[in-house]
Amino acid sequence: MSSKIRKGSGRVGVTALRVGVIGVGHMGKHYAVNLLKAGYDVVVYDTAEERMSELVKLGAEAATSPR
């Protein structure tokens, strides 16, 4: 897991964690959306690309593998 400075936060030293969510079906999707709303950098992976594309539109990054 890596961290980086959150851009535009206005607070010096505040870091945002990069969180990965594997499986963005019924439960994983809501989990990922809540993390995005909270300001986390979210990377998602699912075998169904259409599930990932919904979250990418909201600001998540799509992973090419679960690793």
N, C-alpha and C positions, 0 to 999 in steps of 0.2 A: 504494500500500500504506500502511495506517495502522497505528499502534501505540497501545496503551493500557496502563495499569497493570493487571497481573493481580490480580484480586480474591482475597483470601485466601491469597496466596502467602507472607505473613509476611516477605518480603524487600523492603525499601524500594528503589525504583528499578528493580525487575525489570519488564521490559515483555514483553508477549506480542504477537507479530506476528499480523496478520489475513491468512490465506492463502486464496487462491481455488483451487479445483480444478474444472476444466472437463472433464466426461466422467468419470463415476464407475462405469464398468463394471468388468471384472475387475481391471485394474491401478489405476485411479483410486480405486476403493473402498478398497483396502488402503492406498493412499497417504494418503487422507483419515482413515481410522481411526487410523493410526499418528500422524498430526499431532494428532488429538484426544487420544490417549493421552498425548502429550508436552506437552499443555497449551496448544496453539495455538488461536486462534479460527479456525474453518474455515468458509468459505462455499463451497457446492457448486452446480454447475449441470450438468444433463443433460437431454436431450430426453425421457427417460423419467422421469416424476415419481416412480414407485414406487422407483427407485434412489435418488433424493434423500431420500425419506421415511425410508428405513432409516437414513440418516446423520443426519437431523434428530433422530430418536429418540435417537441417541447424543450429540447436542449441537451438531451443525453447523447452520448457517443456510442455508436454501435461497434461491438467487438466482432472479429472474424472467427474467433474460437473461444471456448470457455476457459482457456488458460491465461 
